[in-house]
Amino acid sequence: MRVGLLVGALSVSSMFVTSVQASSLMEKVASTETTDDFAEDTSYSLLRGNNLSHGSVKISKLSSYEINIYGLTQCHHECDKVWLDLYLEQKNDGGYGTYKHWEFDDANVTSLSKSLNVVVPSGHYYRVRGYHAAKDGSKESTSTLTSGIWVGN
């Protein structure tokens, strides 16, 4: 009887674990800045999906006022519809916010990629957030987020 009570008490006490929201954890981990002139991120589905293989984003400093952003949504096979959304974020007052965004989609393709040169105000950190999705029956998606890079002198 005492063993049963002890096991029951241990299992109840182990249920009180501090929860961490995935979005806040992702924000804290990926919101770091780098001293490099580029940053990139690739996200694979935790479970191998039938449609979406992975998504990738990259940001590169071209000059003290221009950057290149690149995004890729890669599928396992040709899909009915593929999406790639790119969000260029600028750091102001200690936090990041959307500076510009682009939404792309295509039909009956195995991948969708875009590369954009963007003129930006100098003297800020910039990063890229990506949304990647593919639909061929069911829709599968993932997101990506680079570290921030300094664009300035």
Contacts in CASP RR format, 6 or more apart in sequence:
PFRMAT RR
TARGET T0000
AUTHOR 0000-0000-0000
METHOD contacts of the structure
MODEL  1
MRVGLLVGALSVSSMFVTSVQASSLMEKVASTETTDDFAEDTSYSLLRGN
NLSHGSVKISKLSSYEINIYGLTQCHHECDKVWLDLYLEQKNDGGYGTYK
HWEFDDANVTSLSKSLNVVVPSGHYYRVRGYHAAKDGSKESTSTLTSGIW
VGN
26 145 0 8 1.000
30 41 0 8 1.000
30 127 0 8 1.000
30 145 0 8 1.000
30 146 0 8 1.000
30 147 0 8 1.000
31 95 0 8 1.000
31 96 0 8 1.000
31 127 0 8 1.000
31 147 0 8 1.000
31 148 0 8 1.000
32 147 0 8 1.000
32 148 0 8 1.000
33 91 0 8 1.000
33 125 0 8 1.000
33 147 0 8 1.000
33 148 0 8 1.000
33 149 0 8 1.000
33 150 0 8 1.000
34 147 0 8 1.000
34 148 0 8 1.000
34 149 0 8 1.000
35 150 0 8 1.000
36 149 0 8 1.000
37 60 0 8 1.000
37 61 0 8 1.000
37 149 0 8 1.000
38 58 0 8 1.000
38 59 0 8 1.000
38 60 0 8 1.000
38 61 0 8 1.000
38 149 0 8 1.000
39 58 0 8 1.000
39 59 0 8 1.000
39 127 0 8 1.000
39 128 0 8 1.000
39 146 0 8 1.000
39 147 0 8 1.000
39 148 0 8 1.000
39 149 0 8 1.000
40 56 0 8 1.000
40 57 0 8 1.000
40 58 0 8 1.000
40 59 0 8 1.000
40 146 0 8 1.000
41 56 0 8 1.000
41 57 0 8 1.000
41 58 0 8 1.000
41 144 0 8 1.000
41 145 0 8 1.000
41 146 0 8 1.000
42 54 0 8 1.000
42 55 0 8 1.000
42 56 0 8 1.000
42 144 0 8 1.000
43 54 0 8 1.000
43 55 0 8 1.000
43 56 0 8 1.000
43 132 0 8 1.000
43 142 0 8 1.000
43 143 0 8 1.000
43 144 0 8 1.000
44 53 0 8 1.000
44 54 0 8 1.000
44 55 0 8 1.000
44 142 0 8 1.000
45 52 0 8 1.000
45 53 0 8 1.000
45 54 0 8 1.000
45 140 0 8 1.000
45 142 0 8 1.000
49 76 0 8 1.000
49 140 0 8 1.000
50 76 0 8 1.000
50 136 0 8 1.000
50 138 0 8 1.000
50 140 0 8 1.000
51 75 0 8 1.000
51 76 0 8 1.000
51 77 0 8 1.000
51 79 0 8 1.000
51 134 0 8 1.000
51 135 0 8 1.000
51 136 0 8 1.000
51 137 0 8 1.000
51 138 0 8 1.000
51 139 0 8 1.000
51 140 0 8 1.000
52 73 0 8 1.000
52 74 0 8 1.000
52 75 0 8 1.000
52 76 0 8 1.000
52 132 0 8 1.000
52 133 0 8 1.000
52 134 0 8 1.000
52 140 0 8 1.000
52 141 0 8 1.000
52 142 0 8 1.000
53 74 0 8 1.000
53 75 0 8 1.000
53 76 0 8 1.000
54 74 0 8 1.000
54 132 0 8 1.000
54 142 0 8 1.000
55 71 0 8 1.000
55 72 0 8 1.000
55 73 0 8 1.000
55 74 0 8 1.000
55 130 0 8 1.000
55 132 0 8 1.000
55 142 0 8 1.000
55 144 0 8 1.000
56 70 0 8 1.000
56 71 0 8 1.000
56 72 0 8 1.000
56 74 0 8 1.000
56 144 0 8 1.000
57 69 0 8 1.000
57 70 0 8 1.000
57 71 0 8 1.000
57 72 0 8 1.000
57 86 0 8 1.000
57 128 0 8 1.000
57 129 0 8 1.000
57 130 0 8 1.000
57 144 0 8 1.000
57 145 0 8 1.000
57 146 0 8 1.000
58 68 0 8 1.000
58 69 0 8 1.000
58 70 0 8 1.000
58 71 0 8 1.000
58 128 0 8 1.000
58 146 0 8 1.000
59 67 0 8 1.000
59 68 0 8 1.000
59 69 0 8 1.000
59 70 0 8 1.000
59 88 0 8 1.000
59 126 0 8 1.000
59 127 0 8 1.000
59 128 0 8 1.000
59 146 0 8 1.000
59 148 0 8 1.000
59 149 0 8 1.000
60 67 0 8 1.000
60 68 0 8 1.000
60 69 0 8 1.000
60 70 0 8 1.000
60 149 0 8 1.000
61 67 0 8 1.000
61 149 0 8 1.000
61 150 0 8 1.000
61 151 0 8 1.000
62 68 0 8 1.000
62 117 0 8 1.000
64 122 0 8 1.000
64 123 0 8 1.000
64 151 0 8 1.000
64 152 0 8 1.000
64 153 0 8 1.000
65 119 0 8 1.000
65 120 0 8 1.000
65 121 0 8 1.000
65 122 0 8 1.000
65 151 0 8 1.000
65 152 0 8 1.000
66 117 0 8 1.000
66 118 0 8 1.000
66 119 0 8 1.000
66 120 0 8 1.000
66 151 0 8 1.000
67 88 0 8 1.000
67 117 0 8 1.000
67 118 0 8 1.000
67 120 0 8 1.000
67 126 0 8 1.000
67 149 0 8 1.000
67 151 0 8 1.000
68 115 0 8 1.000
68 116 0 8 1.000
68 117 0 8 1.000
68 118 0 8 1.000
69 86 0 8 1.000
69 88 0 8 1.000
69 115 0 8 1.000
69 116 0 8 1.000
69 118 0 8 1.000
69 128 0 8 1.000
70 113 0 8 1.000
70 114 0 8 1.000
70 115 0 8 1.000
70 116 0 8 1.000
71 84 0 8 1.000
71 86 0 8 1.000
71 113 0 8 1.000
71 114 0 8 1.000
71 115 0 8 1.000
71 128 0 8 1.000
71 130 0 8 1.000
72 84 0 8 1.000
72 111 0 8 1.000
72 112 0 8 1.000
72 113 0 8 1.000
72 132 0 8 1.000
73 82 0 8 1.000
73 83 0 8 1.000
73 84 0 8 1.000
73 111 0 8 1.000
73 112 0 8 1.000
73 113 0 8 1.000
73 132 0 8 1.000
73 133 0 8 1.000
73 134 0 8 1.000
74 110 0 8 1.000
74 111 0 8 1.000
75 82 0 8 1.000
75 109 0 8 1.000
75 110 0 8 1.000
75 111 0 8 1.000
75 134 0 8 1.000
75 136 0 8 1.000
77 110 0 8 1.000
77 136 0 8 1.000
78 108 0 8 1.000
78 109 0 8 1.000
78 110 0 8 1.000
78 136 0 8 1.000
79 108 0 8 1.000
79 109 0 8 1.000
79 110 0 8 1.000
79 134 0 8 1.000
79 135 0 8 1.000
79 136 0 8 1.000
80 107 0 8 1.000
80 108 0 8 1.000
80 135 0 8 1.000
80 136 0 8 1.000
80 137 0 8 1.000
81 105 0 8 1.000
81 106 0 8 1.000
81 107 0 8 1.000
81 134 0 8 1.000
81 135 0 8 1.000
82 105 0 8 1.000
82 106 0 8 1.000
82 107 0 8 1.000
82 109 0 8 1.000
82 111 0 8 1.000
82 112 0 8 1.000
82 133 0 8 1.000
82 134 0 8 1.000
82 135 0 8 1.000
83 103 0 8 1.000
83 104 0 8 1.000
83 105 0 8 1.000
83 112 0 8 1.000
83 131 0 8 1.000
83 132 0 8 1.000
83 133 0 8 1.000
83 134 0 8 1.000
83 141 0 8 1.000
84 103 0 8 1.000
84 104 0 8 1.000
84 105 0 8 1.000
84 112 0 8 1.000
84 113 0 8 1.000
84 114 0 8 1.000
84 130 0 8 1.000
84 131 0 8 1.000
84 132 0 8 1.000
85 101 0 8 1.000
85 102 0 8 1.000
85 103 0 8 1.000
85 104 0 8 1.000
85 130 0 8 1.000
85 131 0 8 1.000
86 101 0 8 1.000
86 102 0 8 1.000
86 104 0 8 1.000
86 114 0 8 1.000
86 116 0 8 1.000
86 128 0 8 1.000
86 129 0 8 1.000
86 130 0 8 1.000
87 98 0 8 1.000
87 100 0 8 1.000
87 101 0 8 1.000
87 128 0 8 1.000
87 129 0 8 1.000
87 130 0 8 1.000
87 131 0 8 1.000
88 98 0 8 1.000
88 99 0 8 1.000
88 100 0 8 1.000
88 101 0 8 1.000
88 118 0 8 1.000
88 120 0 8 1.000
88 126 0 8 1.000
88 127 0 8 1.000
88 128 0 8 1.000
89 96 0 8 1.000
89 97 0 8 1.000
89 98 0 8 1.000
89 99 0 8 1.000
89 126 0 8 1.000
89 127 0 8 1.000
89 128 0 8 1.000
89 129 0 8 1.000
90 96 0 8 1.000
90 97 0 8 1.000
90 99 0 8 1.000
90 120 0 8 1.000
90 121 0 8 1.000
90 124 0 8 1.000
90 125 0 8 1.000
90 126 0 8 1.000
91 97 0 8 1.000
91 124 0 8 1.000
91 125 0 8 1.000
91 126 0 8 1.000
91 127 0 8 1.000
91 148 0 8 1.000
92 124 0 8 1.000
96 125 0 8 1.000
96 127 0 8 1.000
99 120 0 8 1.000
99 126 0 8 1.000
100 118 0 8 1.000
102 114 0 8 1.000
102 116 0 8 1.000
104 112 0 8 1.000
104 114 0 8 1.000
105 112 0 8 1.000
106 112 0 8 1.000
120 126 0 8 1.000
120 151 0 8 1.000
122 151 0 8 1.000
122 152 0 8 1.000
122 153 0 8 1.000
123 150 0 8 1.000
123 151 0 8 1.000
123 152 0 8 1.000
123 153 0 8 1.000
124 150 0 8 1.000
124 151 0 8 1.000
124 152 0 8 1.000
125 148 0 8 1.000
125 149 0 8 1.000
125 150 0 8 1.000
125 151 0 8 1.000
126 148 0 8 1.000
126 149 0 8 1.000
126 151 0 8 1.000
127 145 0 8 1.000
127 146 0 8 1.000
127 147 0 8 1.000
127 148 0 8 1.000
127 149 0 8 1.000
128 144 0 8 1.000
128 145 0 8 1.000
128 146 0 8 1.000
129 143 0 8 1.000
129 144 0 8 1.000
129 145 0 8 1.000
129 146 0 8 1.000
130 143 0 8 1.000
130 144 0 8 1.000
130 145 0 8 1.000
131 141 0 8 1.000
131 143 0 8 1.000
132 141 0 8 1.000
132 142 0 8 1.000
132 143 0 8 1.000
132 144 0 8 1.000
133 139 0 8 1.000
133 140 0 8 1.000
133 141 0 8 1.000
133 142 0 8 1.000
134 140 0 8 1.000
134 141 0 8 1.000
END
